[in-house]
């Protein structure tokens, strides 16, 4: 992990990490920015901020600062998709123009929560077995699926051509291209099938006038994100509770990623390493909203890259973090993402969010579902998480704080899963097939 590769190997390996995670980094700002009603300039700033914070967090994680922060593993940190649904719920219950301040206030408190709980998190892991985390990860993919479906129809529900055949055809074309690259591609090409699909779909949209170059023309070449450019943070109790629940899930994911990398790199991951890693998550989550960032956590796809390529050097990932930092400082580079038409994002988003749900299902498959109590737990938690998706007005008569917490399928499902896990496996009884607290796989 401490090997310093020659330039000829260092750069391609770093680019491979960026290719694997770039779409995931820009997804939260794209979705939240639309929900907050940002214009193209605002979206460009939001994307640049996410890239900047991802770069800083990744460098801090891989290089480290004394014994305070940084797990010194080939570990990528960036804005997690797990926070999207709760943040959308916060945006829906906030006044117009105040959505982002409410979100950022809750995110900052979640960062403080992570810093406080991080050193003791090992004792809490038994409350987040694969049974619970599997439910949450599955719900992340399922509850976010309406987003790419809306993108595939054009993105703007109030537009006259929303759902037009040309939008659906472009989304379908992009999806087919991704599937073809995944089926017939080899090595690096197969790994970046999603990006190649986005690129090909955008090229196909240009002759039909479906690509908007406005953001690219207006974006500044270089600019540092301004502090609190989207307004001073607002601290709403219900929003804070919702994101603190999500932060627990993100901390579990990060801990699992660190354990997995420890096994892949043949270096034992101890409690101090996990504490330093979680502290980095907390610092990035706390500071990120100052510039326009969101909750930060591990990127599982990059753990997969290390496993597949066997390139374990943490300096490779540090260089990838530097590249993300450059992308964030030069908004014109981040604005390139805004060229991608909504239907193209929709076709790719079906793959992206569907794969998140598959990751959750894979985790659940290892969670002892031959036990009837576990089956009931998963069934009820998934049901609670799908209620806001199936019936968006189900909690309309509840207080505002309850709508924020329960209106997010991820928060509701996570809360129910944790409570039922306590009820079945911790309150005066022991499950015959109780799952381990955390599995690195």
Number of C-alpha atoms within 10 A of each C-alpha: 17 12 11 12 14 8 10 8 12 18 16 13 22 20 15 19 24 22 20 22 20 16 19 20 22 23 20 25 27 18 20 22 22 17 16 20 14 18 11 19 17 19 24 28 30 29 27 32 30 31 29 30 28 29 27 20 30 33 27 25 29 27 18 19 14 8 11 14 24 26 26 24 27 27 31 30 29 31 29 19 26 26 25 25 25 25 28 22 23 30 23 16 18 20 11 11 14 18 26 28 23 24 27 31 21 29 32 29 20 26 28 18 20 25 21 13 19 23 16 12 19 16 11 14 16 16 20 23 22 26 29 29 25 26 26 30 26 26 31 27 25 22 22 24 20 16 17 25 21 18 27 29 25 29 21 14 12 8 9 9 13 18 19 12 12 18 24 21 16 26 30 19 19 27 23 16 21 25 18 14 18 17 11 9 15 11 9 12 14 17 18 22 23 27 18 18 25 26 16 17 27 22 16 17 19 15 9 9 8 21 18 15 14 13 22 21 12 13 21 17 14 14 14 14 20 12 13 15 15 21 16 16 20 17 17 17 12 19 31 25 18 29 29 22 20 24 25 22 23 24 25 25 21 24 27 19 26 28 22 21 25 19 15 17 19 11 12 14 18 12 14 14 22 25 24 24 30 31 26 29 32 31 19 27 31 26 18 27 29 22 22 26 28 34 31 32 33 26 22 20 15 23 20 17 18 21 16 11 12 11 20 22 21 23 22 29 32 26 22 27 31 19 19 26 23 18 22 29 22 19 28 22 20 28 27 15 20 22 19 22 25 26 31 33 31 30 30 30 28 21 17 19 23 17 15 20 23 16 17 22 18 16 21 22 14 15 23 18 18 10 13 12 19 25 15 14 23 24 14 16 26 23 17 23 30 21 20 21 18 11 10 12 13 14 16 11 9 13 10 17 18 16 22 30 23 25 32 30 28 36 29 27 27 28 22 22 29 18 17 20 24 16 13 17 19 15 9 8 10 10 14 10 15 19 19 16 17 20 16 13 13
